[in-house]
Amino acid sequence: MARERFDVVCIGGALVGSAIAHALSENPDFDGTVCVVERDQTYDKCSSSRAQNSIREQFSTPPNIKLSQYGMEFFQNFHEHTHVNGESPALNFVGRGYLFLAKDDMKLANMKANQVIQHANGADVQVLDHDELTKRYPLMDCSDLIGGCLGTMKEGTVDAWSLLQGFRQRAIANGVVYKQGEVVSIQRDGARVRSVTLATGEVIDVGDVVNSSGPRAQKTAEMVGLDVPVEPRSRSSFVFSCRTELEHHMPLVITPDNVHFRPDQQHYVCGTQPDDDVAVDYDDWELRPNEFEDKIWPVLATYVPMFDRVSVVSSWGGQYAFNTLDHNAILGPGSEVENFHFANGFSGHGMQQSPGVGRAISELITYGEYRTLDLTALSYHRVERNEPYLETAVI
Ligand SMILES: Cc1cc2nc3c(=O)[nH]c(=O)nc-3n(C[C@H](O)[C@H](O)[C@H](O)COP(=O)(O)OP(=O)(O)OC[C@H]3O[C@@H](n4cnc5c(N)ncnc54)[C@H](O)[C@@H]3O)c2cc1C
């Protein structure tokens, strides 16, 4: 059989790989061929199918705010961007806002500093004092809180599975080829990657390659002799029910202890950062069941007294592709290999960034520069220089 060649090969075909393939295939100035290689097309064990599906403008760096705003616009016009013969998956956007809570001056000062950046970048965010919090959220015990920061109803949740299916179905209809298979080695000739090899032995010649391998980003980077500061970190999610329904609108709440919860139809979804937040095995997707009782529930019951009696109705384990340098996405090529593009390290915000990152990487490949969003600050070059570009609003 003749060896196949594609102008672009994405290694990993979940949200980020599919968003890039989708954007390339939608760009009238790109007339190349695209192949997405995905080791598990059931998507059972990838961040994209284990996420909590929320989008927010409340970040501390302009590129992250702009990326989310791009995502919000994309979600509003999701049908137009993804339909095939008039049919698109149901994205089910629910607007609810995010509410970050503070109980010390330093945290509140940080929120106020972020608010200046957010306003300058067109995000409508309000800092609330203790009295305003108490008035707005009578079901919350605000006694130890000195303030909070609330976003608008543009912040909310979508169905990430539908987002993935939307990217994929439109990309496939546009001619993108999805291959089930694992990339096990990459052939490099000086400053260029020439081909990738799958576990089956199949070799694919390439023009450009994208590392969209999620928590396995470092494994893929190693195949070209590079490093990327991304490691798999365990994140558990819990859905709980409470006998008494919240009568008041409740946003997605992030407590000062970094426990987060939000309503989800008749239940609530929650999670937190584990105390022992270390790299885990690539194949470790296990739930950490004790996290709910030991860490999350005591915090929930402190801030919402009626959560003192709740029951967990479902739960799942997951992995963040955790960027140990600065929690931000790492995008584009480095100085050593010109046609190997990173799209990694999204930590807990890659779902909302996938439409914007798809567009951005497609522009880098097509034009050699960003045209819609300037994401230079997120480039791989900062990794080479060991210069973090820190995001402080991390969940
Ligand atoms: C608990 C949890 C909550 C989250 N909540 C949010 C949220 O509220 N909002 C938000 O925006 N984001 C959230 N995220 C983050 C978001 O899910 C991720 O940032 C996003 O899904 C990353 O997508 P990805 O395509 O980069 O990675 P993944 O979804 O992990 O996909 C990588 C793919 O690459 C494939 N792959 C890897 N190596 C190879 C190889 N060698 N060959 C072929 N295929 C390969 C894998 O099989 C996988 O399918 C959350 C994540 C978790 C775990």
The ligand as a Tripos MOL2 file, in Angstrom:
@<TRIPOS>MOLECULE
LIG
   53    58     1     0     0
SMALL
NO_CHARGES

@<TRIPOS>ATOM
      1 C1        -12.6370   17.3890   36.1010 C.3       1 LIG1
      2 C2        -12.3710   18.3380   34.9810 C.ar      1 LIG1
      3 C3        -13.1160   19.5080   34.8990 C.ar      1 LIG1
      4 C4        -12.8940   20.4080   33.8520 C.ar      1 LIG1
      5 N1        -13.7140   21.4870   33.7540 N.ar      1 LIG1
      6 C5        -13.5370   22.3610   32.7380 C.ar      1 LIG1
      7 C6        -14.4040   23.4770   32.6120 C.ar      1 LIG1
      8 O1        -15.3190   23.6620   33.4040 O.2       1 LIG1
      9 N2        -14.1820   24.3280   31.5890 N.ar      1 LIG1
     10 C7        -13.1610   24.1530   30.6830 C.ar      1 LIG1
     11 O2        -13.0060   24.9810   29.7920 O.2       1 LIG1
     12 N3        -12.3410   23.0800   30.7780 N.ar      1 LIG1
     13 C8        -12.5020   22.1920   31.7770 C.ar      1 LIG1
     14 N4        -11.6600   21.1240   31.9060 N.ar      1 LIG1
     15 C9        -10.4810   21.0330   31.0260 C.3       1 LIG1
     16 C10       -10.8330   20.4820   29.6640 C.3       1 LIG1
     17 O3        -11.5850   19.2980   29.8030 O.3       1 LIG1
     18 C11        -9.5430   20.1990   28.9000 C.3       1 LIG1
     19 O4         -8.6700   21.3010   28.9670 O.3       1 LIG1
     20 C12        -9.8280   19.8810   27.4280 C.3       1 LIG1
     21 O5        -10.7930   18.8830   27.3130 O.3       1 LIG1
     22 C13        -8.5370   19.4840   26.7620 C.3       1 LIG1
     23 O6         -8.8080   18.8730   25.5280 O.3       1 LIG1
     24 P1         -7.6330   18.1310   24.7420 P.3       1 LIG1
     25 O7         -8.1770   17.7420   23.4350 O.co2     1 LIG1
     26 O8         -6.4080   18.9800   24.8110 O.co2     1 LIG1
     27 O9         -7.2580   16.8890   25.6540 O.3       1 LIG1
     28 P2         -7.9950   15.4740   25.8090 P.3       1 LIG1
     29 O10        -9.4580   15.6470   25.8790 O.co2     1 LIG1
     30 O11        -7.3630   14.7620   26.9430 O.co2     1 LIG1
     31 O12        -7.6570   14.7510   24.4580 O.3       1 LIG1
     32 C14        -6.3720   14.3060   24.1150 C.3       1 LIG1
     33 C15        -6.5670   13.1630   23.1550 C.3       1 LIG1
     34 O13        -5.3090   12.7760   22.6250 O.3       1 LIG1
     35 C16        -5.3230   11.3730   22.4340 C.3       1 LIG1
     36 N5         -3.9280   10.9390   22.3450 N.ar      1 LIG1
     37 C17        -2.9410   11.1330   23.2700 C.ar      1 LIG1
     38 N6         -1.7720   10.6200   22.8420 N.ar      1 LIG1
     39 C18        -2.0190   10.0900   21.6060 C.ar      1 LIG1
     40 C19        -1.2120    9.4120   20.6560 C.ar      1 LIG1
     41 N7          0.0880    9.1780   20.8710 N.pl3     1 LIG1
     42 N8         -1.7880    8.9860   19.4980 N.ar      1 LIG1
     43 C20        -3.0940    9.2180   19.2550 C.ar      1 LIG1
     44 N9         -3.9200    9.8490   20.1330 N.ar      1 LIG1
     45 C21        -3.3830   10.2920   21.2910 C.ar      1 LIG1
     46 C22        -6.0570   10.8650   23.6690 C.3       1 LIG1
     47 O14        -6.5810    9.5850   23.4710 O.3       1 LIG1
     48 C23        -7.1420   11.9310   23.8510 C.3       1 LIG1
     49 O15        -8.3620   11.5670   23.2480 O.3       1 LIG1
     50 C24       -11.8720   20.1690   32.9030 C.ar      1 LIG1
     51 C25       -11.1190   18.9870   32.9780 C.ar      1 LIG1
     52 C26       -11.3720   18.0760   33.9890 C.ar      1 LIG1
     53 C27       -10.5810   16.8030   34.0480 C.3       1 LIG1
@<TRIPOS>BOND
     1     1     2 1
     2     2     3 ar
     3     2    52 ar
     4     3     4 ar
     5     4     5 ar
     6     4    50 ar
     7     5     6 ar
     8     6     7 ar
     9     6    13 1
    10     7     8 2
    11     7     9 ar
    12     9    10 ar
    13    10    11 2
    14    10    12 ar
    15    12    13 ar
    16    13    14 ar
    17    14    15 1
    18    14    50 ar
    19    15    16 1
    20    16    17 1
    21    16    18 1
    22    18    19 1
    23    18    20 1
    24    20    21 1
    25    20    22 1
    26    22    23 1
    27    23    24 1
    28    24    25 2
    29    24    26 1
    30    24    27 1
    31    27    28 1
    32    28    29 2
    33    28    30 1
    34    28    31 1
    35    31    32 1
    36    32    33 1
    37    33    34 1
    38    33    48 1
    39    34    35 1
    40    35    36 1
    41    35    46 1
    42    36    37 ar
    43    36    45 ar
    44    37    38 ar
    45    38    39 ar
    46    39    40 ar
    47    39    45 ar
    48    40    41 1
    49    40    42 ar
    50    42    43 ar
    51    43    44 ar
    52    44    45 ar
    53    46    47 1
    54    46    48 1
    55    48    49 1
    56    50    51 ar
    57    51    52 ar
    58    52    53 1
@<TRIPOS>SUBSTRUCTURE
     1 LIG1         1 GROUP 0 **** ****
